[in-house]
Amino acid sequence: MTMKTDILNRLKYSLGKDAENASTYDWRIALSLVLRDQMVETWFRSTRETYAASPKRVYYLSMEFLIGRLIEDMIANLRMEDTVKTAIAELGQDYDTIVHDEPDAALGNGGLGRLAACFMDSLATLGIPAFGYGIRYEHGLFEQSFAQGQQVEKPETWLTQRHAWEFERPEARYRIGFGGHVEHRDGSARWHPGEVVMATAHDTPVVGWNGDWGNTLRLWSAEPSKDFDLESFNRGDYLAAGRSEALARTISRVLYPDDTTESGKELRLKQEYFFTAASIMDLLRRYLADHDDIRDLPDYVAIQLNDTHPAIAGPELVRILVDEHGLPMDEAIPLTRRCLAYTNHTLLPEALERWSEHLMGRTLPRHLEIIRAIEHAHQTEFPDSPRILDHGDVRMGELAFIMAHKVNGVSALHTELVKQTVFADLHRIHPDRIINQTNGITPRRWLYGCNPSLRHLITDAIGEGWVTDLEQLTALKDKRDDAAFIDAFMASKRENKVNLSNWIGQTMGVALDPDAMFDVQIKRIHEYKRQLMNLLETVALWNEMRDNPNADWTPRIKIFGGKAAPGYFVAKDIIRLINDVAQVINADPVTGDRLKIVYPPNYNVTMAERLIPAADLSEQISTAGKEASGTGNMKFALNGALTIGTLDGANVEIRDHVGTENFFLFGLTAQEVMERRTHHGYSRAAIEASPRLQRVLGQIAEGRFAPQDPSRYHGLVGMLYDHDYFLVTCDFDSYFDTQRRADMVYQTPENWAAMALVNTASMGWFSSDRTIKGYAHDIWGAKSVLSA
């Protein structure tokens, strides 16, 4: 049958619609189901080959999988783009309308989840047998909108529509307990949970490039462990009748519930244990179906903990080995360690999770006992080791480190700082445990898919091999002096800028000049990422444009995107200030089209796919020593944007690869940041030394951008004077001057174009395929079945 016939059959037999009455939604679901059928063939074959070869499997545990829309990913990886476009056109439908009808899956927030999604793509492309494990959030993080400039959070409703890619697995259900008590008898322990929910699996096939291999993303949803309590309902006790269902739905409802309350902390801990325990039970069931000796588990199972969220995996696996398989504790702990590896993503103290012993004991009493046993064993062997249990808290970073055989940082700088700071004492005890695996991005999504005009230009020039061997992009450096190619390269960029300008005009009503510099910062809103410094520089530039309106200014469009955590009030103030400043600057007839600020709400993967190909300048301006790696920096550079940034995270390695002359560097180094903080009054001194910054802060403090509420930002300004921990004030002048250097280069288009091309050509090393090969060789001991 043809693709056209397949789509019509799915429309008729799966959706009960004929072509004359089908909506865009109907066409999209029908197409998705046809593509899913194609994926299933690869998926089944890969599963059969895995069982036949019995290789080591990788199990990637992550609270987030920011997969975005899947329809174009699947079309590209199955190599069916021309076939699908032809069929859709013959059916009288618009391809772009149909594929953009798919909502983003609300399964993540930022870089952590997007990294996990890139890794799943690379694992499948490389043919390494793997499962991704996470939570099937009903509402995800939140849908962001703005009201009077303030962030408003509404539930994300992605699952009100059918999620066409998944298969529910009712046979894969596990009982997950909380609370209760532990019974000790005859030297053994038995945990009797007080509450139980069921974890039910939903599987999405993940097919790699060319449809050669398929792995599984298995997401858990929580369901009640017992049916509706009709007896309580009939007594009129309606709340009691639905209590079990309410507990279950709460667990898999929202990503990162606000944990500023004790109940919020308890829910987060329950979420983390819920998906981790279900995943451990599931992989053990799969292992035991083919193997008799549980002691051989590390030879066949590699479990990667993506940050500390699944750190409870160590105690959980020990619990099962000891309580259910009868292994002694002193054997179960090292066996578990051989299975587990831990990726550290942060140096921020608040991101290295801690739970109170009281909360842990109340929620997971047997696990607290096992954590004490793990700590005792480690302290016995290394008496001067840092403790997991510290002043009434369970430190999950220390637990993850001690229970992992390898701990990796995600950029060269970050890994060294992990050794020197957060895990310095543990590194001294275990000097071979910490290794580096610099993050990467999948070129299938972040160039081939999101930037078709550049994809075609590159493929015409060097062939298609770069899609799975990104290092082939280095051949583009030979085109640096090819005027025709440079013109085509910049024409591609301008096409993307026109498309973005049209979208912003339609959605926000703001007219943009596509010949202006598109200066983009898209990240979650956090003080260390320093969106505030970007905004202060924008106001300073506005002041100077107004002071000298006839000067030869480089037109700029400042584009922000990102969400603030609901309980993070400083970040929400920064969002409001961005919007307040935008309202004033965008209406200013003096600066006109030479300076605009746009902040499209509800940043997600789909928005990133619009913004990144259109960006001229990539803002990677975090305080040095705070960004673990970043992957947005890689996506921008791959798509021909120049970076303005600090020596932080993977910026260091990007600058090494693209060349110092093709990177706009500013600011203090990580060592200088730490040294500067030792100076009393450093931020006030920096402000007093900068008349330009004084003027900007004075305008904000006097209410220039909030005349109806002049004191609105006194707290923000006061923080910069008295407690500027992230050194916005100290780096401001260097940042401003470097921005003006970028302005000068942009005014010479041929120089800018050559620098941009070198950025694209130098990004081969930052493929997630390279990263996964590093994990497979250095951490997991896993191999591709395709190459076997």
Secondary structure, DSSP 8 states (H G I E B T S, - for coil): --HHHHHHHHHHHTT---GGG--HHHHHHHHHHHHHHHHHHHHHHHHHHHHHH---EEEEE-S----B--HHHHHHHTT-HHHHHHHHHHTT--HHHHHTTS--B----SHHHHHHHHHHHHHHHHT--EEEEEE--SSBS-EEEEETTEEEEE---GGGS--TT-EEEEEEEEEEEES-EEEEETTEEEEE-SEEEEEEEEEEEEE-GGG--EEEEEEEEEEESS---HHHHHTT-HHHHTHHHHHHHHHTTBSS---SSHHHHHHHHHHHHHHHHHHHHHHHHHHHTT-S-GGGHHHHEEEEEESSTTTTHHHHHHHIIIIIT---HHHHHHHHHHHEEEE-----GGGS-EEEHHHHHHH-HHHHHHHHHHHHHHHHH-TTS--SEETTEEEHHHHHHHT-SEEEESSHHHHHHHHHTTTHHHHHHSTTTEEE----B-HIIIIIIT-HHHHHHHHHHH-SGGGT-GGGGGGGGGGTT-HHHHHHHHHHHHHHHHHHHHHHHHHH-----TTSEEEEEES---GGGTHHHHHHHHHHHHHHHHHSTTS----EEEEEE----TT-HHHHHHHHHHHHHHHHHHT-TTTGGGEEEE--SS--HHHHHHHHHH-SEEEE---TTT----SHHHHHHHTT-EEEE-S-TTHHHHHHHH-GGGSEE-S--HHHHHHHTTSTTHHHHHHHT-HHHHHHHHHHHTTTT-TTSTTTTHHHHHHHHH--TT-HHHHHHHHHHHHHHHHHHHTSHHHHHHHHHHHHHT-GGGBHHHHHHHHIIIII----STT-
